[in-house]
């Protein structure tokens, strides 16, 4: 885990070094082992790197140069199959000066050009400058584990691992991107390449860009695509086990000690067990514990650690002493609004792990690859029920409404599912996953903001309009959008804030290929989820862990803040200094915040989770507006 930044074709020659230094200094937290910049002595191009030393502690300092002196590169991430690639390249006559995985990128590009990207297994976002052709190539890993943002303006092309590197160093006035803001209110994250700033974009996962004086070229080198094979259950299970073990072996390559997240769920528990039993690596594990039982999986984590005889660490969050200043710090780490409150426990556990190790293994990606989310099953069920004649389902709607008084939560869920049944396009996926339905935007924002948003239609489709989507289409949308937009973004930013590298073996190249080939009905059914992982886990883990229902990783924000903390937060969001009142419908703002403080709300409209997530969203939006002061 490192930070990279740079520019190409900057207008002022005099500002080149100072601009790059300013960009790199904003990313110091991402690389605590050194900052290096390189500026071409004659051309307006520069690369910066902040290093967290993991592989080749002595010789891996960047920027690195190719053996022929033509290319120079900076990289954020790790190339896990670099040793195998290095052998292939050495056999072809390529010479290496270091033992760094990043040097392999240079020599691979020399041999295969842009096609080298499909050969790289790992997490990466790199920038490579070609001194002969005077061009920069930037690229991002397949699923977007590592981020890369860029700005193209009158003074040139700028990029960075975080937007702050651009915002604090490049001369432009940022403006609010209202379409991205609409994505935020509905999905919880902007859809790439957009960000909440009109002047900055995010490079999509599995994509490269070529920037030269002739212009910009852009293209994908990888896209998620299901390719189900005619496998029976035993074959699918063996292929899954083989792929996970191969990926895990690569992810354990490190010149420093490695730890692991251990939530107590199937994903992280299985990885830790495989490391211990298949590779003999009994690494230190970490878990965060809350006082509220519904949010506490620590007993299962302890059970796994005891079963495997591991050194286990528990971080106990004191539910009686909320720290609003810490949350403010967390919100400021994200350079655009981020509404997933699970960033709080992620930050806390990353901070604790970093006291012990630099690198940690995590179970992210298991749900996407192996069918762990209930919404996949719900989408299949909605698709089936959508073929029932409307006069029958309309009667169901009337029955649902009869329960408003004594089963409000069931009514809310029933209304959402009813929407999903009757949607024939990606609206079905939105109905099952969005924070707010797109057609309610006009009741959330002011008329002026709604005019600026204009026509809004969120697109969760990879390849054009969807027709009657089900769970398989939902898997595709989750891998393409929610995974990089929410889950991986959270882990990257929170780990980077603490100088920790997090590795995710379930998103290794071998697992991606295998998961795409597993038949849909072997991943989950209407009664069972994550079939392959649960079956594998039976030979590794205690029965109670294997059979445990999936639980989200979150924090009970309302309980944690307490009434006093909730009032303090709401006073901040209602203060004259807040821009929320100029952007949000007064009725929505008042109803939401009053309900959050009193903990008395219309449960047919909001669940407890949705209520505090929407409040957290406003907290994040308010913090972002005050911090960057973008033009509204």
DOVO-339728 format. One record per residue (C-alpha): residue in one letter; x, y, z. Coordinates in steps of 0.1 Angstrom, whole numbers, padded with zeros to 4 digits, always signed. Each point is the difference from the previous one (the first is absolute). Layout:
<sites>
AXYZ
...
</sites>
This chain:
<sites>
X+0000+0000+0000
X+0015+0033-0011
X-0010+0033-0015
X+0007+0012-0035
X-0005+0033-0017
X+0013+0020-0030
X-0007+0022-0029
X+0006+0003-0038
X+0002+0031-0021
X-0002+0025+0028
X-0002+0036-0013
X+0025+0017+0023
X+0035-0014-0001
X+0009+0018+0032
X-0027-0017+0021
X+0008-0035-0010
X+0020-0011+0031
X-0019+0019+0025
X-0033-0013-0014
X+0011-0036+0002
X+0014+0004+0035
X-0033+0015+0012
X-0019-0029-0016
X+0022-0027+0016
X-0001+0016+0034
X-0038-0004+0001
X+0005-0038-0003
X+0027-0004+0027
X-0024-0022+0021
X-0002-0025-0028
X+0037-0007+0001
X+0019+0006+0032
X+0033-0014-0012
X+0010+0028-0023
X-0011+0025-0026
X+0018+0004-0033
X-0007+0022-0030
X+0014+0000-0035
X-0004+0029-0025
X+0014-0001-0035
X+0028+0026-0003
X-0014+0013-0033
X-0036-0012-0005
X-0031+0009+0020
X-0005-0034+0015
X+0005-0013+0036
X-0008-0030+0022
X-0003-0002+0037
X+0000-0030+0024
X-0006-0005+0037
X+0012-0034+0011
X-0011-0026+0024
X+0028-0026-0002
X-0014-0036-0003
X+0021-0017-0027
X+0037+0006-0006
X+0004+0023+0030
X+0033+0014-0012
X-0002+0000-0038
X-0036+0007-0006
X+0000+0038+0002
X-0019+0017-0028
X-0001+0014-0026
X+0016-0030-0017
X+0016+0000-0034
X+0000-0027-0027
X+0033-0017-0008
X+0002+0018-0034
X-0007+0034+0016
X-0031+0007-0021
X-0027-0004+0026
X-0005+0013+0036
X-0029-0011+0022
X-0017+0006+0034
X-0024-0026+0014
X-0025-0002+0028
X-0006-0037+0009
X+0016-0034-0004
X+0005-0023-0030
X-0005-0034+0016
X+0012-0022-0029
X+0031+0021-0005
X+0024-0028+0006
X-0015-0022-0027
X+0000+0029-0024
X+0035+0009+0008
X+0012-0035-0009
X-0017+0002-0033
X+0015+0034-0007
X+0035-0010+0011
X-0002-0030-0024
X-0007+0025-0027
X+0031+0020+0008
X-0015+0027+0023
X+0024+0012+0027
X-0012+0011+0035
X+0018+0023+0025
X-0023-0006+0030
X-0022-0027+0015
X-0030+0023-0002
X-0034-0011-0014
X-0004+0034-0016
X+0031-0004-0022
X-0018-0029-0016
X-0027+0025-0013
X+0028+0018-0019
X+0015-0030-0016
X-0034-0015-0007
X-0011+0032-0018
X+0033-0001-0020
X-0008-0035-0012
X-0038+0000-0004
X-0011+0036-0001
X-0035+0008+0013
X-0008-0038-0003
X+0022-0005+0031
X-0029+0011+0022
X-0019-0032-0005
X+0030-0019+0013
X+0002+0019+0033
X-0016-0017+0031
X-0003+0025+0027
X-0013+0033+0013
X+0015+0030-0018
X-0004+0035-0012
X+0031+0011-0019
X+0013+0028-0023
X+0027-0008-0025
X+0018+0027-0020
X+0015-0008-0035
X+0030+0023-0006
X+0002-0009-0036
X-0036+0005-0010
X-0006+0027+0026
X-0032-0015+0014
X-0014-0012+0034
X-0018-0033+0004
X-0022-0003+0031
X-0019-0032+0010
X-0021-0014+0028
X-0004-0036+0012
X-0030-0022-0011
X-0024+0006+0028
X+0012+0034+0012
X+0017-0010+0032
X+0024+0030-0004
X-0014+0034-0010
X+0012+0025-0026
X-0015+0035-0006
X+0008+0025-0027
X-0006+0035-0012
X+0004+0012-0036
X+0000+0038-0004
X+0016+0029-0017
X+0032-0005+0020
X+0003-0037-0008
X-0007-0035+0013
X+0003-0007+0038
X-0006-0032+0019
X+0002-0013+0035
X-0009-0029+0023
X-0023+0024+0018
X-0019+0031-0013
X+0016+0022+0027
X+0033-0002-0019
X-0017+0017-0029
X-0023+0023+0019
X+0027+0015+0022
X+0025+0005-0028
X-0016+0007-0033
X-0014+0034-0009
X-0037-0004-0007
X-0032+0008+0018
X-0019-0032+0009
X-0037-0003-0008
X-0026-0024+0013
X-0009-0028-0024
X-0038-0002+0005
X-0005-0033-0019
X+0026-0016+0023
X-0018+0015+0030
X-0032-0016-0012
X+0019-0033-0002
X+0011+0006+0036
X-0036+0005+0013
X-0013-0031-0018
X+0029-0025-0001
X+0023+0014+0026
X+0029+0006-0024
X+0007+0018-0033
X+0001-0022-0031
X+0035+0000-0016
X+0016+0018-0017
X-0019+0028+0017
X+0008+0014+0034
X-0018+0026+0020
X+0023+0026-0016
X-0007+0008-0037
X+0038+0007-0006
X+0012-0034+0013
X-0007-0035-0013
X+0009-0035+0013
X+0017-0025-0023
X-0023-0030-0002
X+0012-0035+0011
X+0017-0021-0026
X+0007+0031-0021
X+0030+0017-0015
X+0006+0035-0014
X+0026+0013-0024
X+0007+0037+0003
X+0022+0018-0025
X+0001+0032-0020
X-0021-0016-0026
X-0028-0005+0025
X-0014-0026+0023
X-0008-0036-0007
X-0019-0023+0024
X-0010-0036+0000
X-0008-0030+0022
X+0025-0029+0004
X-0025-0020+0022
X-0037-0001+0007
X-0020-0023+0023
X-0018-0024-0022
X-0018-0032+0012
X+0010-0031-0019
X-0018-0029+0017
X+0014-0034-0008
X-0017-0034+0001
X+0014-0008+0034
X-0017-0022+0026
X+0003+0009+0037
X+0031-0021+0008
X+0019+0015-0030
X-0011+0036+0009
X+0011-0006+0036
X+0034-0013-0010
X+0005+0028-0025
X-0009+0025+0027
X+0023-0015+0026
X+0029+0000-0025
X-0006+0036-0011
X-0002+0013+0035
X+0032-0018+0011
X+0019+0012-0030
X-0011+0036+0006
X+0007-0002+0037
X+0035-0013-0006
X+0008+0030-0022
X-0016+0024+0025
X+0023-0013+0028
X+0032+0011-0018
X+0015+0027+0022
X+0033+0011+0015
X-0018+0012+0032
X-0024-0018+0024
X-0037-0005-0010
X-0031+0001+0021
X-0037-0006-0008
X-0034+0015+0006
X-0022-0027+0017
X-0036+0012+0002
X-0014-0034+0009
X-0018-0004-0033
X+0007-0027-0026
X+0022+0020-0023
X+0028+0012+0023
X-0002-0031+0021
X+0005-0023-0030
X+0030+0020-0012
X+0016-0001+0035
X-0007-0037+0003
X+0015-0008-0035
X+0032+0020+0009
X+0003-0020+0032
X-0009-0035-0012
X+0012+0000-0036
X+0031+0023+0003
X+0009-0003+0036
X-0003+0038+0005
X-0016+0007+0033
X-0001+0038-0003
X-0013+0025+0026
X-0037+0008-0003
X-0021+0031+0008
X-0036+0007+0008
X-0021+0030+0012
X-0027-0005+0027
X-0030+0021+0008
X-0022-0001+0030
X-0032-0005-0020
X-0006-0037-0006
X-0015+0004-0035
X+0033+0016-0012
X+0024-0023+0019
X+0015-0030-0018
X+0030-0002+0023
X-0011-0033+0016
X+0003-0017-0034
X+0033+0016-0007
X+0014-0012+0034
X-0014-0035-0009
X+0019-0001-0033
X+0032+0013+0016
X-0002-0026+0028
X-0008-0027-0025
X+0031+0009-0020
X+0022+0009+0031
X+0007+0035-0013
X+0011+0031+0019
X-0032+0021-0001
X-0006+0037+0008
X-0033+0016+0009
X-0006+0037-0003
X-0028+0009+0024
X-0020+0032-0010
X-0013+0019+0030
X-0036+0006-0008
X-0003+0026+0028
X+0025+0025-0014
X-0006+0010-0036
X+0027+0020-0017
X-0014+0024-0025
X+0034+0015-0007
X+0012-0034-0010
X-0029-0005-0024
X+0007+0035-0014
X+0035-0012-0007
X-0013-0031-0017
X-0024+0020-0022
X+0029+0023-0010
X+0021-0030-0012
X-0026-0004-0028
X+0004+0029-0025
X-0036-0004-0011
X-0031-0009+0021
X+0001-0036+0012
X-0032-0012+0017
X+0009-0035+0012
X+0003+0003+0038
X+0019-0033+0001
X+0030+0022-0008
X+0001+0007+0037
X+0007-0035+0013
X+0023-0006-0031
X+0021+0030+0010
X+0002-0012+0036
X+0010-0036-0009
X+0026+0013-0025
X+0015+0023+0026
X+0003-0029+0024
X+0015-0024-0025
X+0026+0026-0011
X+0014-0001+0036
X+0010-0036-0007
X+0006-0005-0038
X+0002+0019-0033
X-0021-0025-0020
X-0033-0017+0006
X-0021-0026-0018
X-0037+0008-0003
X-0031-0020-0012
X-0014+0027-0023
X-0012-0013-0034
X-0013-0034+0014
X-0037+0011-0002
X+0004+0013-0035
X+0018-0030-0014
X-0019-0027+0018
X-0036+0013+0004
X-0001+0013+0035
X-0025+0029-0001
X-0037-0006+0007
X-0009+0025-0027
X+0012-0025-0027
X-0026-0025+0011
X-0026+0027+0004
X+0006+0011-0036
X-0006-0035-0012
X-0032-0003+0020
X-0012+0034-0013
X+0007-0011-0035
X-0020-0032+0004
X-0029+0018+0016
X+0001+0027-0026
X-0015-0024-0025
X-0031-0005+0022
X-0031+0018-0014
X-0003+0036+0014
X-0035-0005+0013
X+0014-0026+0024
X+0030+0021+0013
X-0022+0031+0004
X-0020-0019+0026
X+0033-0008+0018
X+0007+0038+0001
X-0033+0006+0018
X+0007-0028+0025
X+0035+0015+0008
X-0016+0034+0008
X-0023-0016+0026
X+0030-0006+0023
X+0012+0036+0003
X-0010+0004+0036
X+0014-0031+0016
X+0027-0012-0026
X+0014+0033-0014
X+0034-0016-0008
X-0016-0028-0020
X-0021+0026-0019
X+0031+0020-0009
X+0018-0031-0013
X-0032-0011-0018
X-0003+0033-0018
X+0036-0002-0011
X-0004-0036-0012
X-0032+0009-0018
X+0019+0027-0019
X+0026-0026-0010
X-0027-0024-0012
X-0015+0025-0024
X+0032+0015-0013
X+0011-0015-0033
X+0034+0017-0003
X+0028+0010+0023
X-0026+0017+0022
X-0004-0035+0015
X+0036+0001+0013
X-0004+0036+0012
X-0032-0010+0019
X+0019-0027+0019
X+0031+0020+0009
X-0003+0038-0002
X-0001+0023+0030
X-0026+0022-0016
X-0021-0008-0031
X+0008+0022-0030
X-0035+0013-0002
X+0002+0014+0035
X+0029+0023-0007
X-0023+0030-0005
X-0012-0005+0036
X+0036-0001+0013
X+0017+0030-0018
X-0011+0035-0007
X-0016+0010-0033
X+0031+0018-0010
X+0022-0030+0006
X-0025-0022-0019
X+0002+0023-0030
X+0038-0003+0001
X-0003-0038+0002
X-0023+0001-0030
X-0011-0033-0014
X+0013-0027+0023
X+0002-0037-0007
X+0025-0020+0018
X+0017-0027-0022
X+0009-0033+0017
X+0003-0017-0034
X+0033-0011-0014
X-0011-0005-0036
X-0030+0022-0007
X-0036-0003+0012
X-0010-0030+0021
X-0030-0021-0007
X-0016-0019+0029
X+0032-0003+0021
X+0005-0025+0028
X+0027-0010+0024
X+0027-0006-0027
X-0004+0036-0013
X+0002+0012+0036
X+0033-0018+0005
X+0013+0018-0031
X-0011+0034+0012
X+0014-0006+0035
X+0034-0010-0014
X+0001+0029-0024
X-0014+0028+0021
X-0006-0006+0037
X+0033-0019+0006
X+0023+0027-0012
X-0024+0029+0008
X-0007-0009+0036
X+0016-0031+0015
X+0036+0002-0014
X+0000+0038+0002
X-0007-0002+0038
X+0027-0026+0006
X+0026+0019-0021
X-0006+0034+0016
X-0003-0012+0036
X+0031-0023-0002
X+0020+0027-0018
X-0009+0025+0027
X+0019-0023+0024
X+0029-0010-0023
X-0013-0035-0003
X-0001-0022-0031
X-0031-0022-0003
X+0001-0030-0024
X-0032-0017-0013
X+0007-0036-0014
X-0037-0005-0010
X+0007+0026-0028
X+0032-0017-0012
X+0001-0008-0037
X-0004-0037+0006
X-0032+0005+0021
X-0015+0025-0025
X+0004-0025-0028
X-0014-0029+0020
X-0029+0019+0014
X-0010+0011-0035
X-0002-0037-0010
X-0020-0014+0029
X-0036-0007-0010
X-0024+0024+0015
X-0020-0026+0019
X+0031-0012+0017
X+0007+0034+0016
X-0033+0004+0017
X-0036-0010+0000
X-0032+0015+0014
X+0008-0019+0033
X+0038+0001+0002
X+0027+0025-0007
X+0037-0004-0007
X-0003-0037-0006
X+0036-0006-0011
X+0017+0019+0029
X-0023-0016+0026
X+0008-0034-0013
X+0037+0007+0000
X-0002+0014+0035
X-0015-0032+0014
X+0035-0016-0002
X+0017+0030+0016
X-0022+0017+0025
X-0024-0007+0030
X-0035-0008-0010
X-0015+0031+0017
X+0021+0022-0022
X-0008-0018-0032
X-0038+0001+0007
X+0000+0036+0013
X-0022+0023-0021
X+0018+0029-0017
X+0003+0031+0021
X+0011+0034-0013
X+0030+0018+0014
X-0012+0031+0016
X-0004+0022+0030
X-0033+0009+0018
X+0005+0037-0007
X-0031+0011+0019
X+0008-0019+0032
X+0037+0009-0002
X-0007+0037-0002
X-0026-0001+0028
X-0027+0027+0003
X+0025+0027+0009
X+0022-0009-0030
X-0030-0001-0023
X-0011+0034+0011
X+0035+0015-0004
X+0002-0015-0035
X-0034+0013-0011
X+0007+0035+0013
X+0031+0000-0022
X-0020-0011-0031
X-0027+0026+0007
X+0025+0028+0007
X+0000+0031-0022
X+0035-0009-0011
X-0013-0032-0016
X-0007+0001-0037
X-0025-0029+0004
X-0029+0024+0004
X+0007+0015-0034
X+0001-0035-0017
X-0026-0021+0018
X-0038+0002+0003
X-0007+0015+0034
X-0027-0027+0008
X+0023-0029-0008
X+0028+0016+0020
X-0022+0007+0030
X-0018-0033+0000
X+0032-0020-0003
X+0020+0018+0026
X-0028+0002+0025
X-0006-0037-0003
X+0037-0007+0005
X+0001+0019+0032
X-0032-0013+0015
X+0004-0035-0014
X-0037+0001-0008
X-0007-0003-0037
X-0023-0014-0027
X+0012-0035-0004
X-0019-0005-0032
X+0023+0026-0015
X+0034-0007+0016
X+0017-0029+0018
X+0022+0008+0029
X+0030-0006-0023
X-0013+0022-0027
X-0008+0028+0025
X+0035+0002+0014
X+0017-0006-0034
X-0020+0030-0015
X+0010+0021+0030
X+0037-0011-0005
X-0004+0009-0037
X-0010+0036+0010
X+0029+0001+0024
X+0024-0010-0027
X-0015+0024-0026
X+0002+0029+0025
X+0036-0008+0009
X+0009-0002-0037
X-0017+0033-0009
X+0018+0019+0029
X+0033-0016-0008
X+0003+0006-0037
X-0026+0028-0005
X-0009-0011-0036
X-0020+0024-0021
X-0037-0010+0004
</sites>
